[in-house]
Amino acid sequence: MMLGFLLARAGVPVVVLEKHADFLRDFRGDTIHPSTLEVMHELGILEDFLKRPHQEVREIGGQIGQDFVKLADFSHLPTQCRFLAFMPQWDFLDFIAERAKRYPTFQLRMQAEVIDLLEEEGRVVGVSVKTHDGPLEIRADLIVGADGRHSIVRDKAGLKVDEFGAPMDVLWFRLSRRPEDGEQTLGRIVKGKMMVMLNRSDYWQCAYLIRKGDFDHIKQRGLAAFRDDIVSVTPFLRDRVDELKDWEPIKLLTVLVDRLQKWYRPGLLCIGDAAHAMSPIGGVGINLAIQDAVAAANILADRLSRGTATMVDLQRVQLRRDFPTRMTQAMQVFLQNQVIGRVLGSNQQLSLPWPLKLFNRWPVLRRIPARLIGIGFRPEHVRTPDVSSEQ
Ligand SMILES: Cc1cc2nc3c(=O)[nH]c(=O)nc-3n(C[C@H](O)[C@H](O)[C@H](O)COP(=O)(O)OP(=O)(O)OC[C@H]3O[C@@H](n4cnc5c(N)ncnc54)[C@H](O)[C@@H]3O)c2cc1C
């Protein structure tokens, strides 16, 4: 959606295809980081964006057993917004779509599912699409696969994937939030159990981490035992775990970390999770996908409007984004294996590791994770023009 917006804004005709009827699916987190807010500032849409309901989070904390540590402090970042904005992703996508539709070269087709690629002489020239009105073929100078972790585009294109594995999956559910709960966004680790809670104003979006493949076993133990597990990690939820009346509202989200060896083929480019599925660690996936979109637009907009985009341009997009992707995934895989895998595999209470003790002693250290999470490696800036302001 962001790439569609940027290209349409630069005068390139774009069709964005979305297989669902709306964006109302609660499975992708909703953390809009300072890097993304900076992009919106550069696009001149930040002010309107921040008028939409959201929460602003200036620091992130963690609790290990009884020890509390502030892990990241965003208030010193060299960006317009020194906070994470929490907004459900459907509101964010609706906002970007609404802005994009102001450009006559932008088209969004909902309930349009890409089911195959059209190829001619080894070049991707279009897509086959399933719609309510029947099948459709759409031809284009460039097809961009931005269809997420289970991308059909990359699959049909036969692009090779390196998989890095993940020791955990996530159970994703809501519990109501009360004013006396406090505001902090917190990860909690208690004796082999781990939960992260995102403040969504009137409810907590909870991400309860389990060992990969353990969901069936957890279900066999029964809902009462699972509710007890939640309370043992976060005792103040005791008075509302009964809101989970059956397994239906508890969604299993499988975690994947992988990366394409080559993100492109003649006529085709993959970006976002389609090029590199991100772990939820750090809540950076949406923001990395947006950085890909900005880089792709910067490199390709002018070439696409002249009809001269080549394989070398597609390669430049990968070269630009490969380093930040590799670095971010390396950190995620390290934390998955060294922290999460160990916690979930043990019944012992972990004590606060010494590097984290330093965070309590020297608050300045909290700026490092804030920078890695909030801005990341090699932040992108909008270099594409706004054709409407040039007329
Ligand atoms: C449990 C979990 C929690 C996470 N939490 C966070 C978080 O808090 N913050 C964060 O930044 N990241 C988070 N992530 C990572 C984040 O979800 C992804 O990195 C991010 O959504 C990638 O964006 P994307 O646009 O590339 O793909 P997606 O967000 O997956 O979007 C792909 C879109 O393509 C559509 N689509 C798919 N197939 C087709 C098709 N064939 N035809 C047409 N349309 C299609 C989908 O419906 C979807 O709208 C989390 C990941 C997991 C697993």
The ligand as an SDF file (V2000), in Angstrom:
LIG
                    3D

 53 58  0  0  0  0  0  0  0  0999 V2000
    2.8620  -12.8810   15.8740 C   0  0  0  0  0  0  0  0  0  0  0  0
    3.4300  -11.7230   15.1000 C   0  0  0  0  0  0  0  0  0  0  0  0
    3.3360  -10.4510   15.6400 C   0  0  0  0  0  0  0  0  0  0  0  0
    3.9150   -9.3770   14.9670 C   0  0  0  0  0  0  0  0  0  0  0  0
    3.8460   -8.1500   15.5420 N   0  0  0  0  0  0  0  0  0  0  0  0
    4.4180   -7.1050   14.9090 C   0  0  0  0  0  0  0  0  0  0  0  0
    4.3610   -5.7900   15.4690 C   0  0  0  0  0  0  0  0  0  0  0  0
    3.8060   -5.5590   16.5550 O   0  0  0  0  0  0  0  0  0  0  0  0
    4.9220   -4.7820   14.7690 N   0  0  0  0  0  0  0  0  0  0  0  0
    5.5470   -4.9860   13.5680 C   0  0  0  0  0  0  0  0  0  0  0  0
    6.0620   -3.9990   12.9840 O   0  0  0  0  0  0  0  0  0  0  0  0
    5.6220   -6.2010   13.0270 N   0  0  0  0  0  0  0  0  0  0  0  0
    5.0720   -7.2580   13.6450 C   0  0  0  0  0  0  0  0  0  0  0  0
    5.1430   -8.4880   13.0870 N   0  0  0  0  0  0  0  0  0  0  0  0
    5.7550   -8.6310   11.7610 C   0  0  0  0  0  0  0  0  0  0  0  0
    4.7850   -8.0200   10.7360 C   0  0  0  0  0  0  0  0  0  0  0  0
    3.5160   -8.6130   10.8650 O   0  0  0  0  0  0  0  0  0  0  0  0
    5.2680   -8.1920    9.2910 C   0  0  0  0  0  0  0  0  0  0  0  0
    6.6670   -8.0510    9.2090 O   0  0  0  0  0  0  0  0  0  0  0  0
    4.5890   -7.1380    8.3980 C   0  0  0  0  0  0  0  0  0  0  0  0
    3.1840   -7.2660    8.4760 O   0  0  0  0  0  0  0  0  0  0  0  0
    5.0400   -7.2980    6.9420 C   0  0  0  0  0  0  0  0  0  0  0  0
    4.2950   -6.4110    6.1270 O   0  0  0  0  0  0  0  0  0  0  0  0
    3.9640   -6.7740    4.6280 P   0  0  0  0  0  0  0  0  0  0  0  0
    3.1800   -5.6230    4.0900 O   0  0  0  0  0  0  0  0  0  0  0  0
    5.1920   -7.1990    3.9210 O   0  0  0  0  0  0  0  0  0  0  0  0
    3.0470   -8.0780    4.6880 O   0  0  0  0  0  0  0  0  0  0  0  0
    1.6140   -8.2760    5.3620 P   0  0  0  0  0  0  0  0  0  0  0  0
    1.3860   -7.3030    6.4580 O   0  0  0  0  0  0  0  0  0  0  0  0
    1.4830   -9.7190    5.6520 O   0  0  0  0  0  0  0  0  0  0  0  0
    0.6110   -7.8740    4.2040 O   0  0  0  0  0  0  0  0  0  0  0  0
    0.4230   -8.6860    3.0670 C   0  0  0  0  0  0  0  0  0  0  0  0
   -0.9130   -8.3280    2.4510 C   0  0  0  0  0  0  0  0  0  0  0  0
   -1.0630   -9.0330    1.2310 O   0  0  0  0  0  0  0  0  0  0  0  0
   -2.3580   -9.6120    1.1940 C   0  0  0  0  0  0  0  0  0  0  0  0
   -2.2520  -10.8180    0.3720 N   0  0  0  0  0  0  0  0  0  0  0  0
   -1.6600  -11.9760    0.7000 C   0  0  0  0  0  0  0  0  0  0  0  0
   -1.7290  -12.8460   -0.3250 N   0  0  0  0  0  0  0  0  0  0  0  0
   -2.3620  -12.2080   -1.3170 C   0  0  0  0  0  0  0  0  0  0  0  0
   -2.7380  -12.5790   -2.6550 C   0  0  0  0  0  0  0  0  0  0  0  0
   -2.4630  -13.7880   -3.1450 N   0  0  0  0  0  0  0  0  0  0  0  0
   -3.3990  -11.6750   -3.4220 N   0  0  0  0  0  0  0  0  0  0  0  0
   -3.6810  -10.4320   -2.9330 C   0  0  0  0  0  0  0  0  0  0  0  0
   -3.3590  -10.0280   -1.6740 N   0  0  0  0  0  0  0  0  0  0  0  0
   -2.7040  -10.9100   -0.8910 C   0  0  0  0  0  0  0  0  0  0  0  0
   -2.6980   -9.9120    2.6480 C   0  0  0  0  0  0  0  0  0  0  0  0
   -4.0970  -10.0390    2.8310 O   0  0  0  0  0  0  0  0  0  0  0  0
   -2.1100   -8.7020    3.3550 C   0  0  0  0  0  0  0  0  0  0  0  0
   -3.0070   -7.6140    3.3900 O   0  0  0  0  0  0  0  0  0  0  0  0
    4.5690   -9.5850   13.7230 C   0  0  0  0  0  0  0  0  0  0  0  0
    4.6310  -10.8610   13.1680 C   0  0  0  0  0  0  0  0  0  0  0  0
    4.0890  -11.9350   13.8560 C   0  0  0  0  0  0  0  0  0  0  0  0
    4.2060  -13.3090   13.2690 C   0  0  0  0  0  0  0  0  0  0  0  0
  1  2  1  0
  2  3  1  0
  2 52  2  0
  3  4  2  0
  4  5  1  0
  4 50  1  0
  5  6  2  0
  6  7  1  0
  6 13  1  0
  7  8  2  0
  7  9  1  0
  9 10  1  0
 10 11  2  0
 10 12  1  0
 12 13  2  0
 13 14  1  0
 14 15  1  0
 14 50  1  0
 15 16  1  0
 16 17  1  0
 16 18  1  0
 18 19  1  0
 18 20  1  0
 20 21  1  0
 20 22  1  0
 22 23  1  0
 23 24  1  0
 24 25  2  0
 24 26  1  0
 24 27  1  0
 27 28  1  0
 28 29  2  0
 28 30  1  0
 28 31  1  0
 31 32  1  0
 32 33  1  0
 33 34  1  0
 33 48  1  0
 34 35  1  0
 35 36  1  0
 35 46  1  0
 36 37  1  0
 36 45  1  0
 37 38  2  0
 38 39  1  0
 39 40  1  0
 39 45  2  0
 40 41  1  0
 40 42  2  0
 42 43  1  0
 43 44  2  0
 44 45  1  0
 46 47  1  0
 46 48  1  0
 48 49  1  0
 50 51  2  0
 51 52  1  0
 52 53  1  0
M  END
$$$$
